[in-house]
Amino acid sequence: MRIRNEVVAAINAALTSDDRVLLVEQEIMNGCTLPEIARAFAGAKWRFHLHKSGLRISIAHVDELRQSYKDELDGLKMTCAELVVQDQKITKPWHGIPQTQTRTQVARQARRVKLIESQINRHLQADERINADEPISRLLQGFGFEWLGGDLVFERGSGRLPYYQVPADNEQIIIPSGTSVLKPSPAKLLSALVSAAKAKDQAKVGVKLGRALQAGVSLRDIADAMIDTDYRYEVVSSGRSIAVQDFDDLIHSFTAHCGEVIKLKMMLAAGDQKADLGFRTLNIREPLGFACKALAIEADRVNRYLLPSEQHLEAGEYVSEFLADSQFRWNGEYEVERFEGENKRLLEAAIVYYNSPPVADAPGLH
């Protein structure tokens, strides 16, 4: 493996520019290697994550990464301040409605902490990585609650089962360190990688890919070799590890998320036909909004692996198509409603309704 000092110097100089991402990506297209990028970043406060099978790079300052995590965790602390333990005291189910919105917001903020954790850890080296599970659990326990991964937090001991989480990325593979004893040519390394991919041996693909990266095969050449295979990859931990994904598995997972959105939308449409647009439809709107957000998160994951030449997935376009024949729209986060703020107003109307003398109709906003 030969590291070209002029390439390392060019990448190092790029780190001082506001156009650092574009400049480093230009070096990638010119044929630079992973060891050259890693050498340029060595000793710096910058961390990197290579995605789209090594053709695109994300660069972040380590202090800014840690601050972004701290900000999200502080946001969770502030949101938790509104939690009230009451499940064992209420005598009617609707007495807990005022807390529903707070518990939902806490759960969503906990999820934001987990999302920022994943984003940060793709950049950080193994000994720098953060684990948000313990801080989230400890914080919520202090208020008498727990988060199980869904769209609500629950009082501890409620007997709720953990929320089903979608499959995570495959286990990361450590890239061999040091100089390889064997000196195979780049062509042989790429041939071995393609052969493993055609044999559908994902473990072997990871091994062959790691050797090619370690040996300093051009990132562009590796991407060109993999484009006709069923596998895509990303380099995480600032060049220390790789994650390999089967392209078909990625698309299957995204399709499953689309199916969940469609299923819930059809349930909501059935409610529309009954002219029931009041509080009771929140039982469908809320999981539908959660499913739309989950679809967006999954689209972002798939897009990390797709090559630049492959079709980029826009979750908003898919959701808009799914909801096109309904009155509802997705706000890009967790709300599906006919107009902005409708769900919040419905919840507030429900609180008034259940705490008032009996009336003919449940709350609605027509």
Secondary structure by P-SEA (a helix, b strand, c coil): ccccaaaaaaaaaaaaccaaaaaaaaaaaacccaaaaaaaaccccbbbbbcccccbbbbbbaaaaaaaaaaaaaaaaaaaccccccccccccccccccaaaaaaaaaaaaaaaaaaaaaaaacccccccccaaaaaaaaaaaacccccccccccccccccccccccccccbbbbcccccccccccaaaaaaaaaaaaaaccaaaaaaaaaaaaaacccaaaaaaaaccccbbbbbcccccbbbbbcaaaaaaaaaaaaaaaaaaaaaaaaaaaaccccccccccaaaaaaaaaaaaaaaaaaaaccccccccccaaaaaaaaacccccccccccccccccaaaaaaaaaaaaaaaccccccccccc
